[in-house]
Amino acid sequence: MSSLLSQAVSRRSVLIGGAALLGTAGLSACSPGNAGSAGGSKTLNVAYFGTQQQADKTAKVADAFIKANPGVTVKFNGINGTDWNDFFTKVLTQIAAGNPPDIVSVATEGVQLFAQKKLAHPLDDFIKRDKDQLAPYFKDVHPALVEAMMYQGNLYELPTDFNAGNMYFNTSLLKKSGLEVPQADWTMDDFKSVAAAIKKNPDTVPFDWVVRLWGSWTSSMYANGGNLVTEGKYDGGDWLWSQFYSGDPAAQGRKGGWKWGAPTANSDAVVESLDLMVELANSGLSAKPDVGGGSTLQGLFSNNKIGMAIGGGFWAGGLHNAGMGPDAFDVQYFPKWKVQRHLFGTGGYGIFESSKNKDLAWEFLKSLVEPSAIDILTAGNSTTPSRRSMMTADRYAPTGPKNWKVFYHTLDKLPNTAPIPAPPYYNAMANALNQRTTEAMSSGRAKSALDGLQKDLETAAASIGS
């Protein structure tokens, strides 16, 4: 798996271990008409973006569903690819060969591509039919996560997990610097002061980051009120918001999904944001990062080489696995600049339009949003549960951090939090951003690099008619 894809998948990867579902609730049981056939069995094929070994681990989430529905088989099939487009191209080959998958695991990065290619089956009619069953789920899930799974007015996935771009702190380095974890309303000036204090520790990088679209310098971009593309909303979705989120202030202004419009990669706010990263690197407050995932940073962070880094809820599990105790790190919101807006990515499962088992596939999707199933998908705090009720002190006691409430509060208390820009040409966007960011950090000329990124995105958008 290449760099971009591994980044997108790893931040919401499924680390299951040996856990098993404790039971199954009403959502996970099939109706008699769906569970069987004249031949006596039904098989659901799940296309999983990753290795077969990873797919086999994830497949354990189906155990309770299979037990509750005798005769049903669920097969997770690992499909490697260089990016989401490559993954879906391989899936299209399977469909053409007469072996269509029924279900697919898709993160924010691939949702609109999945739908735009007409591969995805909208869930709207299923949800309307089973609205009473699903009401507890939607009541427990922030509407921002749901809206991020919509495209052109239709909902394509039920979110199982998410990660927002918060700021992690090595508490040992903070203490050595005479500091404590900042308050929630800390600012970009406060951030620079904290970085300057940490810099006084030998062999330490005050702040480090990776080159990618999620949780990179793009976090500064969102905090500066900028974006790579013009933001809009598709019409539609009124039935969902009125049915499940009536009276919820967080649902105000929600529509039929994010409409990513004309590129704005060289706008003043974006240039200023990347200029900040060049400034931090030149002043020794930050490293000059490489393209890659966060695992290297977590290793350096756990060895007291990094004071601060951007991470989501998945960093709690990652730092724990790297040997850090629950009190060795903590988390806070990303600092306020012009605004204190955060970005996030979410994940879930969708149904293929070509599936011959859509009803059965839908029953399985409902089982995946049960708390017991999400508990498996987020085992070890490898990612953040989409259900608010699952965010508890007991969940984070083994791993930390102390300020774990920040993860869901990023949605609940910061109303401007939004998904990363992920139009159907996301792969081209991400690759171009990686290249142009590296160019800017090497040359020190953010504006020139972002002028190039603007042209890259205009070409990519034109190629699909966006």
C-alpha positions in Angstrom: 0.0 0.0 0.0 1.5 3.3 -1.0 1.8 6.4 1.0 -1.4 8.2 0.3 -3.6 5.2 0.7 -1.9 4.0 3.8 -2.4 7.4 5.4 -6.1 7.5 4.6 -6.7 3.9 5.8 -4.4 3.8 8.8 -5.9 6.7 10.7 -9.1 4.8 10.8 -7.8 1.3 10.6 -9.4 -1.5 12.4 -7.3 -3.2 15.1 -9.6 -5.9 16.4 -7.4 -8.4 18.4 -9.4 -11.3 19.7 -12.5 -9.4 20.8 -15.9 -10.9 20.1 -19.4 -9.4 20.1 -21.2 -9.8 23.4 -24.6 -10.1 21.8 -26.8 -8.7 19.1 -29.7 -6.3 19.2 -32.8 -5.9 17.0 -31.0 -4.1 14.2 -28.7 -7.0 13.4 -31.3 -9.7 12.8 -32.5 -10.4 9.3 -36.1 -10.9 8.4 -36.9 -14.5 7.4 -37.3 -13.4 3.8 -33.8 -12.0 3.6 -31.8 -14.7 5.5 -32.3 -17.7 3.2 -33.0 -18.8 -0.3 -34.1 -21.9 -2.1 -30.5 -23.1 -1.9 -30.4 -22.6 1.8 -27.7 -20.0 2.3 -26.7 -16.4 1.4 -23.2 -15.0 1.1 -22.3 -11.4 1.5 -19.0 -10.4 0.0 -17.3 -7.3 1.5 -14.6 -5.5 -0.4 -12.1 -4.3 2.1 -9.4 -1.7 1.2 -6.3 -3.3 2.5 -4.5 -6.6 2.9 -6.2 -10.0 3.3 -4.7 -10.2 6.8 -6.3 -6.9 7.7 -9.5 -8.0 6.2 -9.5 -11.3 8.1 -9.1 -9.4 11.4 -12.0 -7.0 10.6 -14.2 -10.0 9.6 -14.7 -10.8 13.2 -17.1 -8.0 13.5 -19.6 -10.2 11.5 -19.5 -13.1 14.0 -22.6 -12.1 15.9 -24.5 -11.3 12.8 -23.7 -14.7 11.3 -24.7 -16.4 14.6 -28.0 -14.5 14.7 -28.8 -15.5 11.1 -28.1 -19.2 10.4 -27.2 -19.9 6.8 -25.6 -16.5 6.2 -21.9 -16.2 5.4 -20.0 -12.9 5.3 -16.6 -12.9 3.5 -14.2 -10.0 3.9 -12.0 -9.8 0.8 -8.8 -7.7 1.0 -8.1 -5.6 -2.1 -4.8 -3.6 -2.2 -4.5 -0.5 -4.3 -2.4 2.6 -4.6 -5.3 4.9 -3.9 -9.1 4.9 -3.8 -9.4 5.2 -7.6 -7.2 2.2 -8.0 -9.2 0.3 -5.4 -12.5 1.0 -7.2 -11.0 0.2 -10.6 -10.1 -3.3 -9.3 -13.6 -3.6 -7.9 -15.1 -2.7 -11.3 -13.0 -5.5 -12.8 -14.5 -7.9 -10.4 -18.0 -6.7 -11.3 -17.3 -7.1 -15.0 -16.1 -10.6 -14.4 -19.4 -11.5 -12.7 -18.2 -11.4 -9.1 -19.7 -8.2 -7.7 -19.1 -7.4 -4.1 -22.1 -6.6 -1.9 -20.5 -4.2 0.6 -17.5 -2.0 0.8 -15.7 -0.2 3.6 -15.2 3.5 2.6 -13.7 6.5 4.4 -14.5 10.1 3.7 -11.7 10.2 1.1 -13.6 7.7 -1.2 -17.3 8.3 -0.5 -17.9 10.8 -3.3 -15.8 8.8 -5.8 -17.8 5.7 -4.8 -21.1 7.5 -5.4 -20.0 9.5 -8.5 -18.9 6.3 -10.3 -22.5 5.0 -9.7 -21.1 2.1 -7.7 -23.0 3.0 -4.5 -26.6 2.3 -3.7 -28.3 5.0 -1.7 -29.5 4.0 1.7 -32.4 6.5 1.9 -35.3 4.1 1.2 -33.9 1.5 3.7 -33.5 4.1 6.4 -37.1 5.5 5.8 -38.4 2.0 6.1 -36.6 1.1 9.3 -36.7 4.6 10.8 -38.0 3.4 14.2 -35.1 0.9 14.5 -32.5 3.5 13.5 -33.8 6.4 15.6 -31.5 5.5 18.6 -28.5 5.4 16.3 -29.0 8.8 14.8 -29.8 10.3 18.2 -26.4 9.1 19.3 -24.4 10.3 16.3 -23.5 13.9 15.5 -25.2 15.2 12.3 -21.8 16.4 10.9 -20.7 12.8 10.5 -23.9 11.8 8.7 -23.8 14.8 6.4 -20.2 13.8 5.4 -21.5 10.5 4.1 -24.0 12.2 1.7 -23.6 13.1 -1.9 -26.0 14.9 -4.1 -28.8 14.5 -1.6 -28.5 10.8 -0.8 -26.9 9.1 2.2 -24.5 6.3 1.2 -23.1 5.1 4.6 -23.9 5.0 8.3 -20.8 6.4 10.1 -19.1 3.9 12.4 -16.1 6.0 13.5 -14.3 9.3 12.9 -11.2 11.3 13.8 -10.8 15.1 14.1 -7.5 17.0 13.9 -6.7 17.8 17.5 -3.3 18.7 19.1 -1.4 16.1 21.2 1.1 17.1 23.9 4.0 15.1 25.4 3.3 15.9 29.0 6.9 15.1 30.1 8.3 17.7 27.7 5.6 20.2 28.8 6.6 19.8 32.4 10.3 20.1 31.7 9.4 23.4 29.9 7.4 24.7 32.9 4.1 24.3 31.0 0.8 22.6 31.3 -1.7 21.5 28.7 -3.2 24.7 27.2 -6.8 25.7 27.8 -9.4 25.1 25.2 -9.4 28.7 23.9 -5.6 28.8 23.3 -4.5 30.7 20.2 -1.9 30.5 17.5 0.2 33.0 19.4 0.0 30.7 22.5 1.0 27.8 20.2 4.1 29.6 19.1 5.0 30.4 22.8 4.6 26.8 23.8 6.8 25.7 20.9 9.4 28.2 21.8 9.5 26.9 25.4 9.8 23.3 24.3 12.6 24.2 21.9 14.8 24.8 24.9 14.9 21.1 25.6 17.9 19.4 23.8 17.3 17.0 20.9 13.6 17.9 20.7 11.3 19.1 17.9 8.7 21.4 19.4 6.1 20.5 16.7 6.0 17.9 14.0 3.5 17.0 11.3 3.1 14.9 8.2 2.4 15.9 4.6 -1.1 14.7 3.8 -4.6 16.1 3.4 -6.0 15.2 6.8 -4.5 16.7 9.9 -1.5 18.3 8.2 -0.9 22.0 7.5 -4.6 21.8 6.4 -5.5 22.0 10.1 -3.9 25.5 10.1 -5.8 26.2 6.9 -9.1 25.4 8.5 -8.2 27.5 11.5 -7.4 30.4 9.2 -10.7 30.2 7.5 -9.4 28.7 4.3 -10.0 25.7 2.1 -8.5 24.1 -1.1 -11.9 24.3 -2.8 -15.1 26.4 -2.6 -17.5 25.0 0.0 -21.1 24.4 -0.7 -23.9 22.0 0.0 -26.0 19.8 -2.2 -29.8 20.2 -1.9 -31.8 17.4 -0.3 -31.7 15.4 2.9 -34.6 17.3 4.5 -36.4 14.1 5.3 -33.4 12.8 7.3 -32.8 16.0 9.3 -36.5 16.5 10.1 -37.0 12.8 11.0 -34.0 12.2 13.2 -32.6 15.6 14.2 -35.7 17.8 14.7 -34.9 20.5 17.2 -31.2 19.7 17.3 -29.2 23.0 16.8 -26.3 21.0 15.4 -28.5 20.0 12.4 -29.3 23.6 11.4 -28.1 24.2 7.9 -27.5 20.6 7.1 -28.4 19.6 3.5 -27.6 16.8 1.1 -23.9 16.6 1.5 -20.8 18.7 0.9 -20.5 20.2 -2.6 -16.8 20.9 -3.2 -16.7 23.6 -5.9 -14.0 25.6 -7.7 -10.4 25.3 -6.4 -9.1 28.1 -4.1 -5.7 26.6 -3.4 -3.8 29.9 -3.9 -6.3 32.1 -2.0 -4.8 34.4 0.7 -5.9 32.3 3.6 -4.4 29.1 2.2 -1.1 30.8 1.3 -0.9 32.3 4.7 -1.4 28.9 6.3 1.4 27.2 4.4 3.6 30.3 4.9 3.1 29.6 8.6 4.5 26.1 8.3 7.6 27.4 6.3 8.1 30.0 9.1 7.9 27.4 11.8 10.4 25.2 10.1 12.8 28.1 9.4 12.7 29.2 13.0 13.3 25.7 14.4 9.9 25.4 15.9 8.9 22.6 13.5 10.6 19.9 11.5 10.4 19.9 7.7 8.1 16.8 7.3 8.1 14.0 4.8 5.2 12.5 3.0 3.9 9.6 5.1 1.6 8.4 7.9 1.7 9.2 11.5 3.4 6.0 12.8 6.9 7.5 12.6 5.7 10.6 14.5 4.1 8.4 17.2 7.4 6.6 17.7 9.4 9.9 18.0 6.6 11.3 20.2 6.7 8.4 22.6 10.5 8.7 22.9 10.3 12.4 24.0 11.6 13.7 20.7 8.4 15.6 19.7 6.5 18.0 22.0 3.3 18.5 19.9 1.7 16.9 17.0 -1.7 16.8 15.2 -3.7 13.6 15.8 -7.2 12.3 16.2 -8.6 9.8 18.6 -6.6 7.0 16.9 -3.4 8.5 18.3 -4.6 7.4 21.8 -4.3 3.8 20.8 -1.2 4.4 18.7 0.7 6.1 21.5 -0.4 3.4 24.0 0.9 0.7 21.6 4.1 2.7 21.4 4.6 2.3 25.1 3.3 5.5 26.5 1.2 5.5 29.7 -2.2 7.2 30.0 -0.7 10.2 31.7 2.4 10.5 29.4 0.4 12.5 26.8 -2.7 14.6 26.6 -4.8 16.3 24.0 -6.5 19.7 23.4 -8.3 21.4 20.5 -6.2 22.7 17.7 -5.4 26.4 18.5 -7.6 29.2 17.4 -6.3 31.4 14.6 -8.9 33.5 12.8 -11.4 30.8 13.9 -11.1 27.6 15.8 -12.4 25.4 13.0 -11.4 21.8 12.9 -11.4 19.2 10.1 -12.4 15.5 10.5 -12.7 12.3 8.5 -15.2 9.5 9.1 -15.7 5.9 8.0 -18.4 3.4 7.4 -19.7 0.7 5.0 -21.8 1.1 1.8 -23.7 -1.2 -0.5 -22.8 -1.7 -4.1 -25.4 -0.9 -6.7 -24.5 -4.2 -8.5 -25.2 -6.3 -5.4 -27.8 -9.0 -5.8 -28.2 -9.2 -2.0 -29.1 -5.6 -1.1 -31.7 -6.4 1.5 -29.3 -8.8 3.3 -26.5 -6.3 2.9 -28.6 -3.6 4.6 -29.3 -5.9 7.5 -25.6 -6.4 8.0 -24.9 -2.6 7.7 -27.4 -2.0 10.5 -25.6 -4.6 12.7 -22.3 -2.7 12.2 -23.7 0.5 13.9 -24.7 -1.4 17.1 -22.5 -0.4 20.0 -21.2 -3.9 20.3 -20.0 -3.9 16.7 -18.5 -0.4 16.9 -16.7 -1.5 20.1 -14.9 -4.1 18.0 -14.2 -1.7 15.1 -12.7 0.8 17.5 -10.9 -1.7 19.8 -7.9 -0.4 21.6 -8.9 3.2 20.7 -7.6 2.7 17.2 -10.2 5.3 16.1 -13.1 7.3 17.6 -16.6 5.8 17.9 -19.2 7.6 16.0 -21.7 7.1 18.8 -21.5 9.7 21.5 -22.6 7.3 24.3 -19.6 5.2 23.7 -17.2 8.0 24.7 -16.6 7.2 28.4 -13.9 7.4 31.0 -13.7 3.6 31.1 -12.9 3.5 27.4 -9.9 5.8 27.7 -8.7 4.7 31.2 -6.3 2.0 29.8 -4.8 4.2 27.0 -5.4 7.9 28.0 -5.5 10.7 27.3 -6.9 12.5 30.4 -8.7 15.1 28.2 -10.4 12.4 26.1 -13.7 14.4 26.0 -12.0 16.7 23.4 -12.5 14.1 20.7 -16.3 14.3 20.6 -16.4 17.9 21.9 -14.7 18.9 18.7 -18.0 18.1 17.1 -20.4 19.1 19.9 -18.7 22.4 20.9 -17.1 23.7 17.8 -20.0 24.1 15.3 -17.8 24.9 12.3 -16.0 21.6 12.4 -16.2 20.1 8.9 -15.0 17.1 6.8 -11.8 17.3 4.9 -12.4 18.3 1.2 -13.0 15.1 -0.6 -14.5 15.6 -4.1 -14.7 12.7 -6.5 -11.1 13.7 -7.7 -9.8 13.3 -4.1 -6.9 11.1 -5.2 -5.5 13.7 -7.6 -6.1 16.4 -5.0 -4.2 14.5 -2.3 -1.3 13.5 -4.6 -1.0 17.1 -5.8 -1.1 18.5 -2.3 1.7 16.2 -1.2 3.9 17.2 -4.1 3.2 21.0 -3.8 3.7 21.0 0.0 7.0 19.3 -0.3 7.9 21.8 -3.0 7.0 24.7 -0.7 8.8 23.4 2.3 12.0 22.8 0.2 11.9 26.1 -1.6 10.4 28.3 1.1 8.0 29.8 -1.5 4.5 28.8 -0.5 2.7 31.1 -3.0 4.5 29.7 -6.0 3.8 26.1 -4.9 0.2 26.9 -4.3 -0.2 28.5 -7.6 0.9 25.2 -9.0 -1.6 23.4 -6.8 -4.3 25.6 -8.0 -3.6 24.6 -11.6 -3.4 20.9 -10.6 -6.8 21.0 -8.9 -8.4 22.9 -11.8 -7.2 20.2 -14.2 -8.4 17.4 -11.9 -11.8 19.0 -11.5 -12.2 19.5 -15.2 -11.3 15.9 -15.9 -14.5 14.7 -14.2 -16.6 17.6 -15.1 -16.8 19.1 -11.6 
